[in-house]
Amino acid sequence: MRRAPIAGHKLKKMANKSHLKAPGRSSGKTPRLKVAPTYKPRASASGNGEALASRSAAVERKTRETEVKVALNLDGGGRGAVVESFARHGFFDLVIQASGDLHIDEHHTVEDVGIVLGRAFRQALGDRAGIRRFGEAMVPLDEALCSAVVDISGRSYLAYNVPIAQERVGTFQTELVHDFMKAFSDEVGMNLHLNLVGGRNPHHVIEAAFKALARAMDQATAREPRSGGGALSTKGTLSS
């Protein structure tokens, strides 16, 4: 499976390269969806050297328009196929396989990847007990600067302030970035605030946004040793 960052015109590769096939096209031999076999759990935050339990998920969704499969390890080493940049900067092990009605446009495929990826995060997090919950990051890419702030609270909300003047990067519709982020945040069940501080090149802007999201998600999903294993909430739960 060819690797491609989930940013700018390379997000387009999620929707029309060899690993994402439109109906009727010959895809050849499809790689098996699996979590990287070289994965090893992180050491215990308490410093006693005990391995922590794996937080992973495998989720798939099939409709008349798309078929998407995602395998995710939250405590990985940053290995990712298709979304290499997001996986690398979030230290997630991630594999995505998708096919869709690309003969119409990329909307259904990109949105459904966001849906299934969000569900994988929700499943891997379980009851969310013991996680840091909040995460924030600001990432530059040359002239572009974007920030991401997340709260994995069980409540879904997207504040998307990433204006991109260009309608397309190559043939990719830049508005699909918003659709992906909305689907992803809804399915995780979290607040997501994305803000563009500045930027001219649309590819740089989109890539900075995804890298910022990855780093913020890494912070928010990390275990908080001071929580005592409970939910970081006065309600006692982050599940809803």
Sequence and secondary structure as in RCSB ss.txt:
>XXXX:A:sequence
MRRAPIAGHKLKKMANKSHLKAPGRSSGKTPRLKVAPTYKPRASASGNGEALASRSAAVERKTRETEVKVALNLD
GGGRGAVVESFARHGFFDLVIQASGDLHIDEHHTVEDVGIVLGRAFRQALGDRAGIRRFGEAMVPLDEALCSAVV
DISGRSYLAYNVPIAQERVGTFQTELVHDFMKAFSDEVGMNLHLNLVGGRNPHHVIEAAFKALARAMDQATAREP
RSGGGALSTKGTLSS
>XXXX:A:secstr
     SSGGGTTHHHHSTTEE TTS   S       TT    B TTSS  B    EEEEEEE SSEEEEEEEETT
S S EES HHHHHHHT EEEEEEEE TTT SHHHHHHHHHHHHHHHHHHHTT TTB  EEEEEEEETTEEEEEEE
E SS  EEEEE   S SEETTEETTHHHHHHHHHHHHHT EEEEEEEE S HHHHHHHHHHHHHHHHHHHHSB G
GGTTS SSTTS    
